[in-house]
Amino acid sequence: MEDLCLPKDALFLGFDSSTQSLKATVLDSNLCILTSEIVNFDSELPHYKTKDGVYRDSSVSGRIVSPTLMWVEALDLVLQRLQDSKILDFKKIAAVSGSGQQHGSVYWKKGSSDILSSLDPKKPLVDQFDQAFSTKESPIWMDSSTTEQCRAIENAVGGPLELSKLTGSRAYERFTGPQIKRIFETQPEVYNDTERISLVSSFVASILIGKYACIDHTDGSGMNLMDVKERVWLKQALKATAPDLEEKLGKLAPAHAVAGLIAPYFVQRYQFNKECLVIQCSGDNPNSLAGLTINTPGDLAISLGTSDTVFGITMDHNPSLEGHVLPNPVDPKSYMVMLCYKNGSLTREDIRDRCADKSWDVFNQYLKQAPPLNGGKLGFYYKDHEIIPPLPIGYHRYTLENFNGDTLDGVTEHEVKEFDPPSEIRALIEGQFLSMRGHAERFGMPTPPKRIIATGGASANHSILTSIASIFGCNVYTVQRPDSASLGAALRAAHGWLCNRNGSFVPISCLYKDKLEKTAFGSKLVATAEDDKLVAKYGVLVKKRMEIESQLVQKLGR
């Protein structure tokens, strides 16, 4: 077992380039947190004038992008803060990895490989990348402007279910393939001036190694362009997207592989060890899977952030018209399954601001004030175009007549304009998790799960976690820190380092076997499903919600 141990003084650094911030987390060889830093884009880089880390294009319906240079400047800033803190000895960092918001894409201008390979350590990164991108705005996961491109890619491969069978997902507006196709069709000069297209994750890795990094298998499966079983680019999808695309995408690599050594820029500017490995970066949800130590089928994770996601693992790939199947980032033999909702924390904050005096304390008081099941009041809240279900912006409220929770016999719904504040808040929270349960069941996720591990900002809210336990009918756990993506990236850095030293893949659980609770990855029980009758009543209510949702999709769906 000695060869599966990490060096005693080694440190491991993980980044998370998310929608609204860049985080960095450093683990020691016992997998305990040494230090962490965060840069919030809106407040700390205000000159980019983003709102929630993004630009919403009022001239193009659904177009949402972020300034690529902002992510570069944030990397400078977070490293500078780590250096200024005097806590971290950069020379002890054995490996680095990263997490990036999934699906977002970066377009490197012709000649930018020369910029990457000749960075001047005397200058900040942001000053050297100003001319590196053929478009300075990166499409991100919140974008929904590519419906036409989605249908074209699906049709080219034999329909949405066939695309799901081949790539793990039907075509989604936020996926990188449709985004690339739209840029090729609407901005051909940008596409033609691009020599490499990176995901946000491989973009971070490229800067760290000073040359173009591969896209990893897991994040690559969020593009509608990769054969999810063979883990190679899917020729017919590439052809349907844009010409000469494979050359612009580069090669694929396993998530545990070494991307390269840290670039001389970081050795000289921050005193990294020149032997420091950069492990392939991957998407934020895959890194959260690693950070939550989800490695048993039957467990589910719910990530409550700008987007809300539900994910777990499976040994099989079963194609579906909703949800996603991705290669497991920490186990090449299994898959990660995931549902993604666009209306997460920003929608909860919107209702909080409207109904609870912009106070989470008032929000939680109102949530407790309205009874479970909300007296038959159901709400559908979409501040942004939703992914599941595919519905446009809008809020829809219904009251159920004759609903007692035991049966739907004789139950009818009536649409209403508004609820009182407590009912509105409970309708929002119950609605979000009833939808998760209904779609998770339909997707084949375990029902009920053995347990749920909650992460993300809202996982600190006990009132919300209690609702999750009652709706799903299982115990809910949380981890020590809600930022599981940067934590997962640091753990994956250690895992990749270990795989590299051993010369072959080793299970990630070797890092924390028999000592999980002594590390930063231990979890604690925070909410239980004690009332079996209430759980059963939510089971009845979820059927009614899915029925109304289906009617909304038929009437309004994209």
Secondary structure, DSSP 4 states (H G I P E B T S, - for coil): -GGGSPPTT-EEEEEEE-SSEEEEEEE-TTS-EEEEEEEEHHHHSGGG--BTTBEE-TTSTT-EEEEHHHHHHHHHHHHHHHHHTS---GGGEEEEEEEE-TT-EEEEETTHHHHHHT--TTS-HHHHSTTSBSSSEEE-TT----HHHHHHHHHHHTSHHHHHHHHSS---TTSHHHHHHHHHHH-HHHHHTEEEEEEHHHHHHHHHHTSPPPEEHHHHTTTT-EETTTTEE-HHHHHHH-TTHHHHH--EE-TTSEEEEPPHHHHHHH---TT-EEE--EEHHHHHHHHTT--STTEEEEEESSSEEEEEEESS----SSSEEEE-TT-TTSEEEEEEES-SHHHHHHHHHHHSTT-HHHHHHHHHHSPTTGGGEEEEEESS--SSS---SEEEEEEEET--SS--TT-EEEEES---HHHHHHHHHHHHHHHHHHHHHHHT--SS-SEEEEESGGGG-HHHHHHHHHHHTS-EEEES-S-HHHHHHHHHHHHHHHHHHHTS---GGGGTTTTGGGSTT-EEEEE----HHHHHHHHHHHHHHHHHHHHHHHHH--
